[in-house]
Amino acid sequence: MLLQASQKIGAGLSTLGLAGAGIGIGLIFASLVFGLSRNPTIKEELYQAAIFGFALTEAIALFALMISFLILFV
């Protein structure tokens, strides 16, 4: 019983990484909008950097979700 409770607590704590990733993605695109409003001539460079940052942040979220599932089901 204690092991099952510990698994559920650990899985719940590992999903905190998903909340951090959501905040990070919001900051990335907020910075993109702010940068575009200040200097619209470098749209392509800013967009490429934002998509790269989004991909890295989303990868961290997927790793956190994978760890949560591993804790629960293995």
C-alpha positions in Angstrom: 0.0 0.0 0.0 2.8 2.4 0.9 4.5 1.7 -2.5 1.4 2.5 -4.4 0.9 5.7 -2.5 4.5 6.7 -3.2 4.1 5.9 -6.9 1.1 8.2 -7.1 2.8 11.0 -5.2 5.9 10.7 -7.4 3.9 10.7 -10.6 2.0 13.7 -9.5 5.2 15.6 -8.6 6.8 14.7 -11.9 3.9 16.3 -13.7 5.0 19.7 -12.3 7.4 19.8 -15.2 4.4 20.1 -17.5 3.3 23.2 -15.7 6.8 24.7 -16.1 6.8 23.8 -19.8 3.5 25.5 -20.3 4.8 28.7 -18.7 7.9 28.5 -20.8 6.0 28.1 -24.0 3.9 31.1 -23.1 7.0 33.2 -22.4 8.5 32.2 -25.7 5.6 33.3 -27.8 5.1 36.4 -25.7 8.6 37.3 -26.4 8.1 36.6 -30.1 5.1 39.0 -30.2 7.0 41.6 -28.3 10.1 41.3 -30.6 7.9 41.5 -33.7 6.2 44.6 -32.4 9.6 46.3 -31.8 11.3 45.2 -35.0 9.1 43.6 -37.7 11.9 43.5 -40.3 13.6 40.5 -38.6 10.4 38.4 -38.6 12.0 35.2 -40.0 14.9 35.1 -37.6 12.6 35.7 -34.6 10.2 33.1 -35.8 12.9 30.5 -36.3 14.3 31.1 -32.8 10.8 30.9 -31.3 10.0 27.6 -33.0 13.4 26.2 -31.9 12.7 27.2 -28.3 9.2 25.8 -28.5 10.6 22.5 -29.7 13.1 22.3 -26.9 10.5 23.3 -24.2 8.0 20.8 -25.6 10.7 18.0 -25.4 11.2 18.7 -21.7 7.4 18.5 -21.2 7.3 15.1 -23.0 10.2 13.8 -20.9 8.4 14.8 -17.7 5.2 13.1 -19.0 7.2 10.0 -19.9 8.8 9.9 -16.4 5.4 10.2 -14.9 4.1 7.2 -16.9 7.2 5.2 -16.1 6.6 5.8 -12.3 3.0 4.8 -12.5 3.1 1.7 -14.8 6.5 0.1 -14.3 
